Amino acid sequence: MKIRRRNSVLPKVPGINSLERTEPLRGQMWTRSERALKEPDVHWAWRGLAALTAVAEIALLGWLWGGPLLSVRTVEVFGTRHLSARQVADDAGIAQGSSIVSVDAQAAQERLLQQVWVRTATVQPEFPNVVVIRISEWQPIAVFHAGTSTKLFWLSDQAVVLGATPNTGGLVQVQGPAGNDPRTGDRAIDPQLLTALINIQRLLPTLVGQDVASFTFDSCGDLTMVAKKGWKVYFGRVYTPEEIASLRDKLSALKAIAGNGNVDYSSTDLEYVNVMNPSEPAVAYRSREPVVPSPSPGAAPAPAAPNPCR
């Protein structure tokens, strides 16, 4: 049986079969419509609700920041001896009633460490309304005064002036060269020298059985120790670290000449011991002082005194 192909009676459009089926027509998009690409409309009620929610969150944050719920009600201070809790809180910049959220613990700690008496400090806010401050204070180890001044000042182990004091309080007394009184926070003497003086104070009872009353160093840098019995020890210059380190040998010289018919450090007749040269210490007694003759009339004037610091 023969099959015949039927032809359309409509006229053929030239070129229609030459177009690629995957090529979109110009001016049209076959994937999505323009309406589908538009942002979906949000009802005005939802927009208003979002705005009200944002305002409420801001208001809640402001209330928490400045409201009574998170305000500082208690400042607990530990470790004070010479400072009061109120002084420490004020120095840290923490006031009752301020927001605990606004407490900058690091900045408060740095402010405390700038205070003369404060050695270490930590600041810890504890929600909802407590700030805990822990400090350790510098402890005075000596009392200082300049020259013949009667004003006494505490010294820390760093030789920093902590403040004025009405009395020595049992601490060793250090007299510096004549001059103006030091101010709080000043370094009155060399810290290494102060450490050496404290060590001498602690060691002398063991070495010679006597206690230290005071130390004096003058403008030339010469150090003198006064024992509670009244006699003195001349150590010489203590300006440089090497001179300060030589105090150990000079203490050994004091020990070496003690007892056995040599020096009786408990004697009230002892005037001084000179250990400027530790290999040749010199001793003087009050009962053996030479009599100084009075100058005869018409005698030539005495020469000028040499510079004591040479």
Secondary structure, 3 states (H helix, E strand, C coil): CCCCCCCCCCCCCCCHHHCCCCCCCCCCCCCCCHHHHCCCCCCHHHHHHHHHHHHHHHHHHHHHHHCCCCECCEEEEECCCCCCHHHHHHHHCCCCCCEHHHCCHHHHHHHHHCCCCEEEEEEEEECCCEEEEEEEECCCCEEEEECCCCCEEEECCCCEEEEEECCCCCCEEEEECCCCCCCCCCECCCHHHHHHHHHHHHHHHHHHCCCEEEEEECCCCEEEEEECCCCEEEEEECCCHHHHHCHHHHHHHHHHCECCCCECCCCCCEEEEECCCCCCCEEEEHHHCCCCCCCCCCCCCCCCCCCCCC
